[in-house]
């Protein structure tokens, strides 16, 4: 089912025993984040958390509860995906990608059943009022109610201030009018101003450059809450120019109802909990932003980013403020990233049919480490895959790519490391390339540029200069393994 707001998702979580409610007062300064980190690092991601009585800096109670870790487990990620696993969604996407004109009534019926979800992708206008605009604050009223009244979290001791951590940031290309939704952290500078941390390689930054060239202020709308799939879609590795609202509608199996903002010429999901409207002036001097305890497990330092100026805040009457906490993995973002990789695996396979599976282990914090298994057929095929992946969107930030044979479980880091150590000669099987780097990566000597390494841990072929006999891995026959399992089970039962 699709969820028409954060409270609807919280109710579903509670009904399935996936929600832990904190009723005592808890400060938005470090305390909520500390509790959230402990829960996120619990086995299987712990529970979603609802803080009913957040306390703002200065001791003032917040009018709005805070929800954290909403999608921080496989179970909750499946609930957000309308009770489908990421692999089930991937199979459906693969079917649509490979669909051909039907040759019989049976094929037509199968195509209709599987393709019906695509009809839900296109957004529709909101009719009969928008929940996100039940309360509207703009103009002089922002002096009485503004960002300082929201329970924005300060997550780590050396953070530069409170940060909005789960925003879906809506921008539009001024030339093509193409919409983009990204997730960029926002440091609160004062009641009506934040930073906008869209990095050099992000679509939001590219839109800002075009507004700068046109000499125009850039309209921006920041949404919080609504269907949890909006946040997921904002973080998904969509092809450049593709609308994240289409992905959200497809995944939730219901069109997204959109409403025009009250102070900016943009449309946003009508069921959002909060909408913060405003603008970025590309001609304005950049401001210091940070430090921020990031998903890398380190503080990203102070750097220069655009300022976002608030022109209106609208919200539901009973809004819930959603947030996340990032840091040394595993945290909630690990489950979001893993689901993205699973769902978009058919896209990778459409470009590279030899790919069997891909995994981004938690230790790699998304951009540092990628494991890929392939059906190897010819020499240097592993290197072809590395170079191909580095050319695909956000995969360009992948610092290390390890390619293994098809039978290796890329989700089992121990299995990958075994074959990495066993199957490689470091000098022969490693390539290095110069490439753009993630802005959050502190290791390169210069920001945003550095190098990547690819390691071929596949079985070597004569065409790759290997002329020795490649040994066979030790393994028991399946029938012997099955018999051994039965004997052990009977022995345990008798005990």
Secondary structure as the mmCIF struct_conf table of DSSP 4:
data_model
#
loop_
_struct_conf.conf_type_id
_struct_conf.id
_struct_conf.beg_label_comp_id
_struct_conf.beg_label_asym_id
_struct_conf.beg_label_seq_id
_struct_conf.end_label_comp_id
_struct_conf.end_label_asym_id
_struct_conf.end_label_seq_id
BEND BEND1 UNK A 4 UNK A 5
HELX_RH_AL_P HELX_RH_AL_P1 UNK A 6 UNK A 15
TURN_TY1_P TURN_TY1_P1 UNK A 16 UNK A 17
STRN STRN1 UNK A 19 UNK A 22
BEND BEND2 UNK A 24 UNK A 24
STRN STRN2 UNK A 26 UNK A 27
TURN_TY1_P TURN_TY1_P2 UNK A 28 UNK A 28
STRN STRN3 UNK A 29 UNK A 29
TURN_TY1_P TURN_TY1_P3 UNK A 30 UNK A 30
HELX_RH_AL_P HELX_RH_AL_P2 UNK A 31 UNK A 40
TURN_TY1_P TURN_TY1_P4 UNK A 41 UNK A 41
BEND BEND3 UNK A 42 UNK A 42
HELX_RH_3T_P HELX_RH_3T_P1 UNK A 43 UNK A 45
STRN STRN4 UNK A 48 UNK A 51
BEND BEND4 UNK A 52 UNK A 53
STRN STRN5 UNK A 54 UNK A 55
TURN_TY1_P TURN_TY1_P5 UNK A 57 UNK A 58
BEND BEND5 UNK A 59 UNK A 59
HELX_LH_PP_P HELX_LH_PP_P1 UNK A 60 UNK A 60
STRN STRN6 UNK A 61 UNK A 61
HELX_LH_PP_P HELX_LH_PP_P2 UNK A 62 UNK A 62
BEND BEND6 UNK A 63 UNK A 64
STRN STRN7 UNK A 65 UNK A 68
TURN_TY1_P TURN_TY1_P6 UNK A 70 UNK A 71
BEND BEND7 UNK A 73 UNK A 73
HELX_RH_AL_P HELX_RH_AL_P3 UNK A 74 UNK A 80
TURN_TY1_P TURN_TY1_P7 UNK A 81 UNK A 83
HELX_RH_AL_P HELX_RH_AL_P4 UNK A 86 UNK A 98
BEND BEND8 UNK A 103 UNK A 104
HELX_RH_AL_P HELX_RH_AL_P5 UNK A 105 UNK A 115
HELX_RH_3T_P HELX_RH_3T_P2 UNK A 116 UNK A 120
BEND BEND9 UNK A 122 UNK A 122
STRN STRN8 UNK A 124 UNK A 125
BEND BEND10 UNK A 128 UNK A 128
HELX_RH_3T_P HELX_RH_3T_P3 UNK A 131 UNK A 133
BEND BEND11 UNK A 134 UNK A 134
STRN STRN9 UNK A 135 UNK A 138
HELX_RH_3T_P HELX_RH_3T_P4 UNK A 139 UNK A 143
TURN_TY1_P TURN_TY1_P8 UNK A 144 UNK A 144
BEND BEND12 UNK A 145 UNK A 146
HELX_RH_3T_P HELX_RH_3T_P5 UNK A 147 UNK A 149
BEND BEND13 UNK A 150 UNK A 150
STRN STRN10 UNK A 153 UNK A 154
BEND BEND14 UNK A 156 UNK A 156
TURN_TY1_P TURN_TY1_P9 UNK A 157 UNK A 158
BEND BEND15 UNK A 160 UNK A 161
STRN STRN11 UNK A 163 UNK A 164
BEND BEND16 UNK A 166 UNK A 166
STRN STRN12 UNK A 168 UNK A 172
TURN_TY1_P TURN_TY1_P10 UNK A 174 UNK A 176
STRN STRN13 UNK A 179 UNK A 182
STRN STRN14 UNK A 186 UNK A 190
TURN_TY1_P TURN_TY1_P11 UNK A 191 UNK A 192
STRN STRN15 UNK A 193 UNK A 196
TURN_TY1_P TURN_TY1_P12 UNK A 200 UNK A 201
BEND BEND17 UNK A 202 UNK A 202
HELX_RH_AL_P HELX_RH_AL_P6 UNK A 203 UNK A 214
TURN_TY1_P TURN_TY1_P13 UNK A 215 UNK A 215
STRN STRN16 UNK A 217 UNK A 224
BEND BEND18 UNK A 226 UNK A 227
HELX_RH_AL_P HELX_RH_AL_P7 UNK A 228 UNK A 235
BEND BEND19 UNK A 236 UNK A 236
HELX_LH_PP_P HELX_LH_PP_P3 UNK A 238 UNK A 239
TURN_TY1_P TURN_TY1_P14 UNK A 240 UNK A 241
HELX_RH_AL_P HELX_RH_AL_P8 UNK A 244 UNK A 252
TURN_TY1_P TURN_TY1_P15 UNK A 253 UNK A 253
BEND BEND20 UNK A 254 UNK A 254
HELX_LH_PP_P HELX_LH_PP_P4 UNK A 255 UNK A 256
STRN STRN17 UNK A 257 UNK A 260
BEND BEND21 UNK A 262 UNK A 265
STRN STRN18 UNK A 267 UNK A 269
TURN_TY1_P TURN_TY1_P16 UNK A 270 UNK A 271
BEND BEND22 UNK A 273 UNK A 273
STRN STRN19 UNK A 274 UNK A 281
TURN_TY1_P TURN_TY1_P17 UNK A 282 UNK A 283
BEND BEND23 UNK A 284 UNK A 284
HELX_LH_PP_P HELX_LH_PP_P5 UNK A 285 UNK A 286
STRN STRN20 UNK A 287 UNK A 289
STRN STRN21 UNK A 292 UNK A 293
TURN_TY1_P TURN_TY1_P18 UNK A 295 UNK A 296
BEND BEND24 UNK A 297 UNK A 298
STRN STRN22 UNK A 299 UNK A 300
STRN STRN23 UNK A 303 UNK A 315
TURN_TY1_P TURN_TY1_P19 UNK A 317 UNK A 318
STRN STRN24 UNK A 320 UNK A 323
BEND BEND25 UNK A 328 UNK A 331
HELX_RH_AL_P HELX_RH_AL_P9 UNK A 332 UNK A 351
TURN_TY1_P TURN_TY1_P20 UNK A 353 UNK A 354
STRN STRN25 UNK A 355 UNK A 359
HELX_RH_3T_P HELX_RH_3T_P6 UNK A 362 UNK A 364
TURN_TY1_P TURN_TY1_P21 UNK A 365 UNK A 367
BEND BEND26 UNK A 368 UNK A 368
STRN STRN26 UNK A 369 UNK A 374
BEND BEND27 UNK A 378 UNK A 378
TURN_TY1_P TURN_TY1_P22 UNK A 379 UNK A 380
HELX_RH_AL_P HELX_RH_AL_P10 UNK A 381 UNK A 390
TURN_TY1_P TURN_TY1_P23 UNK A 391 UNK A 391
BEND BEND28 UNK A 392 UNK A 392
HELX_RH_3T_P HELX_RH_3T_P7 UNK A 393 UNK A 397
BEND BEND29 UNK A 399 UNK A 399
STRN STRN27 UNK A 400 UNK A 405
TURN_TY1_P TURN_TY1_P24 UNK A 406 UNK A 407
BEND BEND30 UNK A 408 UNK A 408
TURN_TY1_P TURN_TY1_P25 UNK A 410 UNK A 411
HELX_RH_AL_P HELX_RH_AL_P11 UNK A 413 UNK A 423
HELX_RH_AL_P HELX_RH_AL_P12 UNK A 426 UNK A 429
STRN STRN28 UNK A 430 UNK A 436
TURN_TY1_P TURN_TY1_P26 UNK A 439 UNK A 440
BEND BEND31 UNK A 444 UNK A 445
STRN STRN29 UNK A 446 UNK A 446
TURN_TY1_P TURN_TY1_P27 UNK A 447 UNK A 448
STRN STRN30 UNK A 449 UNK A 456
BEND BEND32 UNK A 458 UNK A 458
HELX_LH_PP_P HELX_LH_PP_P6 UNK A 459 UNK A 460
HELX_RH_3T_P HELX_RH_3T_P8 UNK A 462 UNK A 464
TURN_TY1_P TURN_TY1_P28 UNK A 465 UNK A 465
BEND BEND33 UNK A 468 UNK A 468
HELX_LH_PP_P HELX_LH_PP_P7 UNK A 469 UNK A 474
HELX_RH_AL_P HELX_RH_AL_P13 UNK A 478 UNK A 494
#
